[in-house]
Amino acid sequence: MKILAIDTSTQVGSIAVVQGSLLKAQQMLNVGATHNQRLLPGIERILADAGWSLDDVDGFAVSLGPGSFTGLRIGLSMIKGLAWATNKPLAGVPTLDALAANVSFVPHKICPILDARKGEIYTALYCQGDEGMPRRLTSYMAIKPEQLLALISETTVLIGDGLLSYGDYLKRELGNRLVVPPPHLSVIHASSVAWLGWHRLRSGESDDVSNCTPLYVRPSEAELNRKSSQIADSGCLMLEAGS
């Protein structure tokens, strides 16, 4: 089965093509250009490098989040458009699952952390599962870094871009309970998205293209502003009714 996968959940966007469990090609970019600017040319280039056309692809995989709200919408819109146009199946993969898959071979707990801004991190805890795949042990969370301390009681592998902002603090507080692998493993790889997506698709699982939506974990700023506006409007109506 030939899979085209993309990740646009962080600034480091990536694209990969796999044939079964074999990685054919992967492209990663950590540059200032937006995902909108580089995604379609990148897909065309990596298909050409693999010697494939879009018709050769059997299915698509995409990271669903959590991550950058704008990046997730761009990536999901692109893959949904390709899946719709080619009538090929689509498998969504949670971003934290894909990050954990980078080190799913280790015997320790795995804790991916992504910078969620506003002093929070996106995270979940994992261990090694069947076929070396990551098995999630907790819900997906958006929490303060200090709240993570209570979740880590044994040797745990910590990966993700949250280390750039909170790595020193977590290392200081958790000491020898933490194992931090080389930096390249803290970047989400489209090849990991493809691998997890391939496992889903080969077992007959797929997502409805029209209903597949990002996994935000916490409300977007627009949603919070809308709710605040609704509460304010409701309060005004109550005041008017009582006046």
N, C-alpha and C positions, 0 to 999 in steps of 0.2 A: 504494500500500500504506500503510495507516494503522498506525502503531507507537506503543505506549505504553511508555515507558522510565523506569526509576528508578535512582538512585544513592544508596546508604546506606553507602558505604565509609568516610566520614569524618563529622565532626559536621555539616558542611554538606550536608544532604540535598537532593536535587532530583528533580523529576518533569517529564517533557516528553512532548508528543505531536507527532508529525510525520506528514505525508502525503507520502510519497516523500521528496524532499530538502527539502521545505518545512516549516519549523518553524511549527506552529500555536500552541503555547503552552508556556511553561516556568515552573516555580515553584521558587524556591530559598529555603531557610531556614537561617540559622545562629543557632539559638536553643537554650535549655536543654532544651526538651521532647525526649523520646526519639523515635526513629524509629517505635517502636511506637505512640506517641500521635498522631503527625501524618501517618503514611503513608496510611492508608485514607481519612481525610477529605480529604487533599490530592489523591488520585487521583479521588475523586468530584467535587471542585471543578474540577479541570483538565479533566475530561471534559465537565462542564457548560459550562465557559467555551468549549470548542472546539465545542460543539453536538453532541457524540458521546454514544452509549451504549456500554457495554462490548461489546455485540454488533457495533458498528461497527468495533471494533479487529480488524485482520488478524493482528497478531503482537505479541510482547512482547520487550523487551530489558532487560537488567539488568547492572550492574557486578558482576564476579565476585571482585574483589580483585586484588592485596592491599589490606589496609586493616584497619579495626576488625573483629575477629572477630565480635563481637556484631552490629554493624551489617550486616555481610555476610549473616549468617544470617537476620536479620529481612527484609532486602530480597529475598533469594533465595526465602525461604519464601512471601512475599507474591506474588511474580510466578509462582512455580511453582503456587501455588494458583489464581491467575487463569487461567493457561494450561491447567491441568488441567480446571477447571470449564467453560471455553469451548471446549476442544479446539482451541486456536490454537497456532501454533509459538512457540518460545522461543529467543532468541539471547543467549548469555552473552558479555560483553565484558570483557576484562581492564581493570582500573582504570587502569593506567599507559598502556595504549593510548588510552583515552578522554581522559586528561589530555594526552597528546602531540597528540591530534587538535585541541586548542584552538589550536595554533600550527603545524599540519602544512603550512602554506603557506610557511614560511620556508625559505631556501636553506641554512641551517646544520644541524648536528646538533642534536637535541633531547634533553634529559635531564630527564624528570619525576622529582621526588623527593617521597616521602611519608614523614612521620615514623613510623617503625616502633617507637618507644619503645626503651628499653634502650640508648640511644646509637647506634641504627642507623637507616638509611633504606632504604626500598624504592625500587628504581630500575631503569632499563634505558635503553639508548641507541637513538635513532630517527633516521631521515632521511625526507625527503619521498618518497612512493611514487606509484604510479599513482592517477590521479583525485584527487590531492592528499591521499590517505590516508597516515597515518604507517606507515613500514616499519620494523619492529623489527630492530635489528642485533645485539643481545645477548640473553642469557637474562634472565629476571626475577631480581633479586637482593635480598637483605637484607644490607647491608654497613655498615661504619663510614664516616662522612663522609670520613675521611682516605684510605680506600681508593678513593674516587671520584676523587681527584686524578689517579691514574695512568691513569684511563680517558678523561680529557679532555685532548686534545693540540691541539685546534683550536677555532675559534670555535663556541660551543655555547650554545643557549638553555636556560636553567634555569628550571623552573616547578614549583609544587607547595607544599604546606603545610610541607614540610621546610625551606623558606626561613625560616620563622619561627624555627626553632631553630638552623639552621646556615648561614643566608644570609650573615651577616657573615664567618664563618670561610671559607666557600668563595669569597666575593668577594675577600677578602684574599689567599688562597693562589693563586687562579687569575687574578686581575687582568683584563686585557682579553680573555682567552679567553672570558669569560662575557658573555652578553646576558640581562638579566632584564626580561621584559615587565611591563606593568601588573598589579597584584595580582589583578584580577578574572579574569585568565587562568590563575591558579594554583589556581583552584577547579574541581573536577570538575563538568562540566555534564551533566545528563541528556540534553540535546540532542545532545552528542557521543556518548554511549552509544547514543542512538536512531539517529544517523547511521551509526555502525559496525554496529549491529544490523541496520539496513535493508539495508546492503550484503550482509551475510551472508544474510538471509532472501530477498532478491530473487534471489540466485544459487542458492537451493535448500538452503542450509546451515541447520541448526538443531540444538539440543541436545535430548537425551532428557530429558524433564521429570523422570522418576523418578531419573535418575542424575546430573543436573547438580549439581555441588558447588562450593563456594567455592575460589578460588585463594589459598591462604594464604601461599605461598612459604616460610615457615618454620613449624615446629611451634607449635601453641598452647601456652599455659602448662599447660593440663590434660594435653596429650599429653606434655610434658616431665616433669610430675610423675608421670604414670603410668609412664613409662619408668624414672624414678629409683626409683620404688617397686618395679618389677619387678626392677631390678638389685639393689636392696637385699634383696628377698625371695630372689633367686637366690643372693646371697652368704650369706644366713642358712642356706639349704638346704645349701650346700656345706660350711659350717662344721659343721652338724649331722651331715652324712654323714661328715665327717672326724673327728668327736669320738669 
